[in-house]
Amino acid sequence: MSDLPKCPQCGSEYTYEDGDNFVCPECAHEWPKVAAEAVEAAKVFKDAFGTVLNDGDTVTVIKDLKIKGSSSVVKVGTKVKNIRLVDGDHDIDCKIDGIGAMQLKTEFVKKA
């Protein structure tokens, strides 16, 4: 698999490099390599109140969260230690005592 970025215009995964640019063969969109690297480096994760989060932080859940496929609920005020920030549908990978491995969105936590 290629680790080139997907096309920001059409989402095609068949991009290729052409000098200092990336090119999409499906929609003919071109964008500079520097801009793509800056977007990846500029990803900043913030909690529900705008505080910047980092790997290893402790956060507190601000809303009851239902767990898919289970009758369990993560209650308001639950502290989650040693979070790991990731790109994707959910921003936080963590382990919650009594529940196990979870993925959370930053919009439902505040930095403790």
Buried (B, 14 or more C-beta within 10 A) or exposed (E): EEEBBBBBEEEBEEBEEEEEBBBBEEEEBBBEBEEBEEEEEEEEBEBBEEBEBEEEBEBBBBEEBEEEEEEEEBEEEBEBEEBEBEEEEBBBBBEBEEBEEBEBEBEBBBBE
